């Protein structure tokens, strides 16, 4: 269960991989700069979870 109500939902077309569909939708909706910022955010959050606790 997710902690929010989705704003949009999409059906993955038959025969298309989920990853390819997601990549295509993101490229259609966002600029390259927004996608770079998104990726930096994802990487930053990942580093927080992988950082040694101490």
HTML snippet that shows the backbone in 3Dmol.js (N, CA, C, O; Angstrom):
<script src="https://3Dmol.org/build/3Dmol-min.js"></script>
<div id="view" style="width:600px;height:400px;position:relative"></div>
<script>
const pdb = `
ATOM      1  N   UNK A   1       0.851  -1.177   0.000  1.00  0.00           N
ATOM      2  CA  UNK A   1       0.000   0.000   0.000  1.00  0.00           C
ATOM      3  C   UNK A   1       0.900   1.244   0.000  1.00  0.00           C
ATOM      4  O   UNK A   1       1.897   1.294   0.720  1.00  0.00           O
ATOM      5  N   UNK A   2       0.547   2.231  -0.799  1.00  0.00           N
ATOM      6  CA  UNK A   2       1.341   3.453  -0.835  1.00  0.00           C
ATOM      7  C   UNK A   2       0.736   4.503   0.088  1.00  0.00           C
ATOM      8  O   UNK A   2      -0.443   4.443   0.435  1.00  0.00           O
ATOM      9  N   UNK A   3       1.563   5.461   0.474  1.00  0.00           N
ATOM     10  CA  UNK A   3       1.153   6.445   1.474  1.00  0.00           C
ATOM     11  C   UNK A   3       0.530   7.699   0.883  1.00  0.00           C
ATOM     12  O   UNK A   3       0.448   8.724   1.560  1.00  0.00           O
ATOM     13  N   UNK A   4       0.094   7.635  -0.358  1.00  0.00           N
ATOM     14  CA  UNK A   4      -0.542   8.787  -0.988  1.00  0.00           C
ATOM     15  C   UNK A   4      -1.534   8.309  -2.040  1.00  0.00           C
ATOM     16  O   UNK A   4      -1.568   7.129  -2.391  1.00  0.00           O
ATOM     17  N   UNK A   5      -2.324   9.225  -2.527  1.00  0.00           N
ATOM     18  CA  UNK A   5      -3.249   8.903  -3.602  1.00  0.00           C
ATOM     19  C   UNK A   5      -2.599   9.299  -4.929  1.00  0.00           C
ATOM     20  O   UNK A   5      -2.277  10.471  -5.119  1.00  0.00           O
ATOM     21  N   UNK A   6      -2.399   8.357  -5.847  1.00  0.00           N
ATOM     22  CA  UNK A   6      -1.771   8.692  -7.131  1.00  0.00           C
ATOM     23  C   UNK A   6      -2.600   9.733  -7.895  1.00  0.00           C
ATOM     24  O   UNK A   6      -3.831   9.714  -7.871  1.00  0.00           O
ATOM     25  N   UNK A   7      -1.886  10.640  -8.574  1.00  0.00           N
ATOM     26  CA  UNK A   7      -2.558  11.641  -9.400  1.00  0.00           C
ATOM     27  C   UNK A   7      -2.915  11.075 -10.767  1.00  0.00           C
ATOM     28  O   UNK A   7      -3.934  11.439 -11.354  1.00  0.00           O
ATOM     29  N   UNK A   8      -2.081  10.195 -11.260  1.00  0.00           N
ATOM     30  CA  UNK A   8      -2.296   9.573 -12.565  1.00  0.00           C
ATOM     31  C   UNK A   8      -1.945   8.094 -12.467  1.00  0.00           C
ATOM     32  O   UNK A   8      -1.139   7.690 -11.628  1.00  0.00           O
ATOM     33  N   UNK A   9      -2.544   7.309 -13.313  1.00  0.00           N
ATOM     34  CA  UNK A   9      -2.166   5.906 -13.464  1.00  0.00           C
ATOM     35  C   UNK A   9      -2.097   5.609 -14.951  1.00  0.00           C
ATOM     36  O   UNK A   9      -2.793   6.237 -15.749  1.00  0.00           O
ATOM     37  N   UNK A  10      -1.268   4.662 -15.318  1.00  0.00           N
ATOM     38  CA  UNK A  10      -1.106   4.285 -16.709  1.00  0.00           C
ATOM     39  C   UNK A  10      -1.094   2.777 -16.826  1.00  0.00           C
ATOM     40  O   UNK A  10      -0.558   2.083 -15.962  1.00  0.00           O
ATOM     41  N   UNK A  11      -1.674   2.280 -17.872  1.00  0.00           N
ATOM     42  CA  UNK A  11      -1.589   0.856 -18.188  1.00  0.00           C
ATOM     43  C   UNK A  11      -0.406   0.666 -19.123  1.00  0.00           C
ATOM     44  O   UNK A  11      -0.282   1.368 -20.127  1.00  0.00           O
ATOM     45  N   UNK A  12       0.452  -0.270 -18.798  1.00  0.00           N
ATOM     46  CA  UNK A  12       1.597  -0.561 -19.660  1.00  0.00           C
ATOM     47  C   UNK A  12       1.069  -1.301 -20.889  1.00  0.00           C
ATOM     48  O   UNK A  12       0.394  -2.324 -20.770  1.00  0.00           O
ATOM     49  N   UNK A  13       1.384  -0.770 -22.066  1.00  0.00           N
ATOM     50  CA  UNK A  13       0.906  -1.437 -23.286  1.00  0.00           C
ATOM     51  C   UNK A  13       1.417  -2.872 -23.384  1.00  0.00           C
ATOM     52  O   UNK A  13       2.554  -3.170 -23.015  1.00  0.00           O
ATOM     53  N   UNK A  14       0.569  -3.738 -23.879  1.00  0.00           N
ATOM     54  CA  UNK A  14       0.952  -5.137 -24.040  1.00  0.00           C
ATOM     55  C   UNK A  14       2.194  -5.231 -24.919  1.00  0.00           C
ATOM     56  O   UNK A  14       2.275  -4.597 -25.971  1.00  0.00           O
ATOM     57  N   UNK A  15       3.147  -6.021 -24.478  1.00  0.00           N
ATOM     58  CA  UNK A  15       4.368  -6.227 -25.240  1.00  0.00           C
ATOM     59  C   UNK A  15       5.482  -5.242 -24.920  1.00  0.00           C
ATOM     60  O   UNK A  15       6.601  -5.409 -25.404  1.00  0.00           O
ATOM     61  N   UNK A  16       5.205  -4.219 -24.116  1.00  0.00           N
ATOM     62  CA  UNK A  16       6.242  -3.241 -23.750  1.00  0.00           C
ATOM     63  C   UNK A  16       6.685  -3.515 -22.316  1.00  0.00           C
ATOM     64  O   UNK A  16       5.853  -3.756 -21.441  1.00  0.00           O
ATOM     65  N   UNK A  17       7.982  -3.478 -22.081  1.00  0.00           N
ATOM     66  CA  UNK A  17       8.458  -3.718 -20.721  1.00  0.00           C
ATOM     67  C   UNK A  17       8.090  -2.532 -19.830  1.00  0.00           C
ATOM     68  O   UNK A  17       7.963  -1.401 -20.300  1.00  0.00           O
ATOM     69  N   UNK A  18       7.923  -2.806 -18.559  1.00  0.00           N
ATOM     70  CA  UNK A  18       7.595  -1.759 -17.603  1.00  0.00           C
ATOM     71  C   UNK A  18       8.680  -0.691 -17.596  1.00  0.00           C
ATOM     72  O   UNK A  18       8.374   0.502 -17.580  1.00  0.00           O
ATOM     73  N   UNK A  19       9.946  -1.106 -17.607  1.00  0.00           N
ATOM     74  CA  UNK A  19      11.059  -0.157 -17.572  1.00  0.00           C
ATOM     75  C   UNK A  19      11.067   0.743 -18.810  1.00  0.00           C
ATOM     76  O   UNK A  19      11.277   1.951 -18.699  1.00  0.00           O
ATOM     77  N   UNK A  20      10.840   0.163 -19.977  1.00  0.00           N
ATOM     78  CA  UNK A  20      10.820   0.951 -21.214  1.00  0.00           C
ATOM     79  C   UNK A  20       9.643   1.920 -21.209  1.00  0.00           C
ATOM     80  O   UNK A  20       9.777   3.071 -21.626  1.00  0.00           O
ATOM     81  N   UNK A  21       8.498   1.455 -20.739  1.00  0.00           N
ATOM     82  CA  UNK A  21       7.319   2.318 -20.671  1.00  0.00           C
ATOM     83  C   UNK A  21       7.564   3.484 -19.721  1.00  0.00           C
ATOM     84  O   UNK A  21       7.274   4.632 -20.060  1.00  0.00           O
ATOM     85  N   UNK A  22       8.093   3.200 -18.540  1.00  0.00           N
ATOM     86  CA  UNK A  22       8.379   4.250 -17.563  1.00  0.00           C
ATOM     87  C   UNK A  22       9.357   5.273 -18.143  1.00  0.00           C
ATOM     88  O   UNK A  22       9.149   6.479 -18.009  1.00  0.00           O
ATOM     89  N   UNK A  23      10.414   4.796 -18.781  1.00  0.00           N
ATOM     90  CA  UNK A  23      11.401   5.691 -19.379  1.00  0.00           C
ATOM     91  C   UNK A  23      10.757   6.584 -20.436  1.00  0.00           C
ATOM     92  O   UNK A  23      11.017   7.786 -20.479  1.00  0.00           O
ATOM     93  N   UNK A  24       9.924   6.002 -21.280  1.00  0.00           N
ATOM     94  CA  UNK A  24       9.265   6.767 -22.345  1.00  0.00           C
ATOM     95  C   UNK A  24       8.328   7.828 -21.764  1.00  0.00           C
ATOM     96  O   UNK A  24       8.337   8.973 -22.215  1.00  0.00           O
ATOM     97  N   UNK A  25       7.525   7.458 -20.771  1.00  0.00           N
ATOM     98  CA  UNK A  25       6.592   8.408 -20.160  1.00  0.00           C
ATOM     99  C   UNK A  25       7.348   9.548 -19.488  1.00  0.00           C
ATOM    100  O   UNK A  25       6.970  10.711 -19.626  1.00  0.00           O
ATOM    101  N   UNK A  26       8.412   9.219 -18.762  1.00  0.00           N
ATOM    102  CA  UNK A  26       9.193  10.280 -18.105  1.00  0.00           C
ATOM    103  C   UNK A  26       9.781  11.239 -19.137  1.00  0.00           C
ATOM    104  O   UNK A  26       9.735  12.454 -18.944  1.00  0.00           O
ATOM    105  N   UNK A  27      10.337  10.708 -20.233  1.00  0.00           N
ATOM    106  CA  UNK A  27      10.925  11.573 -21.262  1.00  0.00           C
ATOM    107  C   UNK A  27       9.877  12.434 -21.960  1.00  0.00           C
ATOM    108  O   UNK A  27      10.181  13.542 -22.403  1.00  0.00           O
ATOM    109  N   UNK A  28       8.642  11.931 -22.061  1.00  0.00           N
ATOM    110  CA  UNK A  28       7.569  12.712 -22.687  1.00  0.00           C
ATOM    111  C   UNK A  28       7.086  13.844 -21.776  1.00  0.00           C
ATOM    112  O   UNK A  28       6.684  14.901 -22.262  1.00  0.00           O
ATOM    113  N   UNK A  29       7.124  13.630 -20.483  1.00  0.00           N
ATOM    114  CA  UNK A  29       6.532  14.589 -19.536  1.00  0.00           C
ATOM    115  C   UNK A  29       7.515  15.615 -18.976  1.00  0.00           C
ATOM    116  O   UNK A  29       7.098  16.694 -18.555  1.00  0.00           O
ATOM    117  N   UNK A  30       8.813  15.299 -18.963  1.00  0.00           N
ATOM    118  CA  UNK A  30       9.780  16.152 -18.278  1.00  0.00           C
ATOM    119  C   UNK A  30      10.941  16.520 -19.184  1.00  0.00           C
ATOM    120  O   UNK A  30      11.284  15.786 -20.111  1.00  0.00           O
ATOM    121  N   UNK A  31      11.537  17.668 -18.901  1.00  0.00           N
ATOM    122  CA  UNK A  31      12.692  18.119 -19.673  1.00  0.00           C
ATOM    123  C   UNK A  31      13.931  17.329 -19.240  1.00  0.00           C
ATOM    124  O   UNK A  31      13.940  16.730 -18.164  1.00  0.00           O
ATOM    125  N   UNK A  32      14.975  17.328 -20.073  1.00  0.00           N
ATOM    126  CA  UNK A  32      16.213  16.666 -19.660  1.00  0.00           C
ATOM    127  C   UNK A  32      16.752  17.209 -18.327  1.00  0.00           C
ATOM    128  O   UNK A  32      17.286  16.450 -17.519  1.00  0.00           O
ATOM    129  N   UNK A  33      16.612  18.514 -18.101  1.00  0.00           N
ATOM    130  CA  UNK A  33      17.086  19.100 -16.850  1.00  0.00           C
ATOM    131  C   UNK A  33      16.281  18.570 -15.655  1.00  0.00           C
ATOM    132  O   UNK A  33      16.850  18.288 -14.601  1.00  0.00           O
ATOM    133  N   UNK A  34      14.979  18.439 -15.817  1.00  0.00           N
ATOM    134  CA  UNK A  34      14.147  17.893 -14.739  1.00  0.00           C
ATOM    135  C   UNK A  34      14.498  16.431 -14.465  1.00  0.00           C
ATOM    136  O   UNK A  34      14.504  15.995 -13.313  1.00  0.00           O
ATOM    137  N   UNK A  35      14.787  15.682 -15.519  1.00  0.00           N
ATOM    138  CA  UNK A  35      15.158  14.283 -15.335  1.00  0.00           C
ATOM    139  C   UNK A  35      16.507  14.153 -14.652  1.00  0.00           C
ATOM    140  O   UNK A  35      16.706  13.237 -13.854  1.00  0.00           O
ATOM    141  N   UNK A  36      17.445  15.056 -14.950  1.00  0.00           N
ATOM    142  CA  UNK A  36      18.741  15.055 -14.262  1.00  0.00           C
ATOM    143  C   UNK A  36      18.551  15.355 -12.778  1.00  0.00           C
ATOM    144  O   UNK A  36      19.165  14.714 -11.926  1.00  0.00           O
ATOM    145  N   UNK A  37      17.710  16.318 -12.477  1.00  0.00           N
ATOM    146  CA  UNK A  37      17.423  16.668 -11.089  1.00  0.00           C
ATOM    147  C   UNK A  37      16.754  15.505 -10.358  1.00  0.00           C
ATOM    148  O   UNK A  37      17.074  15.226  -9.203  1.00  0.00           O
ATOM    149  N   UNK A  38      15.830  14.834 -11.029  1.00  0.00           N
ATOM    150  CA  UNK A  38      15.161  13.666 -10.464  1.00  0.00           C
ATOM    151  C   UNK A  38      16.178  12.583 -10.136  1.00  0.00           C
ATOM    152  O   UNK A  38      16.151  12.005  -9.049  1.00  0.00           O
ATOM    153  N   UNK A  39      17.071  12.309 -11.075  1.00  0.00           N
ATOM    154  CA  UNK A  39      18.083  11.276 -10.869  1.00  0.00           C
ATOM    155  C   UNK A  39      19.007  11.636  -9.714  1.00  0.00           C
ATOM    156  O   UNK A  39      19.358  10.773  -8.910  1.00  0.00           O
ATOM    157  N   UNK A  40      19.405  12.905  -9.622  1.00  0.00           N
ATOM    158  CA  UNK A  40      20.260  13.340  -8.510  1.00  0.00           C
ATOM    159  C   UNK A  40      19.549  13.141  -7.174  1.00  0.00           C
ATOM    160  O   UNK A  40      20.171  12.723  -6.198  1.00  0.00           O
ATOM    161  N   UNK A  41      18.253  13.438  -7.124  1.00  0.00           N
ATOM    162  CA  UNK A  41      17.474  13.242  -5.907  1.00  0.00           C
ATOM    163  C   UNK A  41      17.441  11.764  -5.525  1.00  0.00           C
ATOM    164  O   UNK A  41      17.674  11.414  -4.368  1.00  0.00           O
ATOM    165  N   UNK A  42      17.154  10.901  -6.494  1.00  0.00           N
ATOM    166  CA  UNK A  42      17.084   9.457  -6.234  1.00  0.00           C
ATOM    167  C   UNK A  42      18.430   8.952  -5.725  1.00  0.00           C
ATOM    168  O   UNK A  42      18.486   8.164  -4.781  1.00  0.00           O
ATOM    169  N   UNK A  43      19.507   9.405  -6.348  1.00  0.00           N
ATOM    170  CA  UNK A  43      20.842   8.990  -5.909  1.00  0.00           C
ATOM    171  C   UNK A  43      21.131   9.484  -4.486  1.00  0.00           C
ATOM    172  O   UNK A  43      21.687   8.748  -3.672  1.00  0.00           O
ATOM    173  N   UNK A  44      20.755  10.716  -4.196  1.00  0.00           N
ATOM    174  CA  UNK A  44      20.976  11.274  -2.854  1.00  0.00           C
ATOM    175  C   UNK A  44      20.212  10.516  -1.780  1.00  0.00           C
ATOM    176  O   UNK A  44      20.761  10.229  -0.716  1.00  0.00           O
ATOM    177  N   UNK A  45      18.966  10.190  -2.044  1.00  0.00           N
ATOM    178  CA  UNK A  45      18.177   9.413  -1.090  1.00  0.00           C
ATOM    179  C   UNK A  45      18.793   8.022  -0.908  1.00  0.00           C
ATOM    180  O   UNK A  45      18.857   7.502   0.206  1.00  0.00           O
ATOM    181  N   UNK A  46      19.233   7.441  -1.993  1.00  0.00           N
ATOM    182  CA  UNK A  46      19.889   6.127  -1.908  1.00  0.00           C
ATOM    183  C   UNK A  46      21.123   6.168  -1.032  1.00  0.00           C
ATOM    184  O   UNK A  46      21.358   5.246  -0.251  1.00  0.00           O
ATOM    185  N   UNK A  47      21.922   7.229  -1.151  1.00  0.00           N
ATOM    186  CA  UNK A  47      23.116   7.358  -0.312  1.00  0.00           C
ATOM    187  C   UNK A  47      22.744   7.463   1.163  1.00  0.00           C
ATOM    188  O   UNK A  47      23.446   6.926   2.019  1.00  0.00           O
ATOM    189  N   UNK A  48      21.650   8.147   1.462  1.00  0.00           N
ATOM    190  CA  UNK A  48      21.208   8.256   2.864  1.00  0.00           C
ATOM    191  C   UNK A  48      20.891   6.881   3.449  1.00  0.00           C
ATOM    192  O   UNK A  48      21.258   6.583   4.586  1.00  0.00           O
ATOM    193  N   UNK A  49      20.219   6.060   2.678  1.00  0.00           N
ATOM    194  CA  UNK A  49      19.837   4.736   3.165  1.00  0.00           C
ATOM    195  C   UNK A  49      21.022   3.789   3.237  1.00  0.00           C
ATOM    196  O   UNK A  49      21.019   2.853   4.036  1.00  0.00           O
ATOM    197  N   UNK A  50      22.035   4.022   2.411  1.00  0.00           N
ATOM    198  CA  UNK A  50      23.202   3.131   2.396  1.00  0.00           C
ATOM    199  C   UNK A  50      24.323   3.621   3.295  1.00  0.00           C
ATOM    200  O   UNK A  50      25.311   2.912   3.485  1.00  0.00           O
ATOM    201  N   UNK A  51      24.192   4.818   3.852  1.00  0.00           N
ATOM    202  CA  UNK A  51      25.238   5.380   4.708  1.00  0.00           C
ATOM    203  C   UNK A  51      25.346   4.562   5.988  1.00  0.00           C
ATOM    204  O   UNK A  51      24.336   4.153   6.561  1.00  0.00           O
ATOM    205  N   UNK A  52      26.582   4.327   6.432  1.00  0.00           N
ATOM    206  CA  UNK A  52      26.747   3.594   7.694  1.00  0.00           C
ATOM    207  C   UNK A  52      26.139   4.388   8.860  1.00  0.00           C
ATOM    208  O   UNK A  52      26.306   5.604   8.946  1.00  0.00           O
ATOM    209  N   UNK A  53      25.451   3.698   9.732  1.00  0.00           N
ATOM    210  CA  UNK A  53      24.886   4.373  10.907  1.00  0.00           C
ATOM    211  C   UNK A  53      25.933   4.394  12.002  1.00  0.00           C
ATOM    212  O   UNK A  53      26.734   3.471  12.148  1.00  0.00           O
ATOM    213  N   UNK A  54      25.905   5.441  12.742  1.00  0.00           N
ATOM    214  CA  UNK A  54      26.926   5.437  13.768  1.00  0.00           C
ATOM    215  C   UNK A  54      26.773   6.536  14.664  1.00  0.00           C
ATOM    216  O   UNK A  54      27.559   6.685  15.599  1.00  0.00           O
TER     217      UNK A  54
END
`;
const viewer = $3Dmol.createViewer("view");
viewer.addModel(pdb, "pdb");
viewer.setStyle({}, {cartoon: {color: "spectrum"}});
viewer.zoomTo();
viewer.render();
</script>
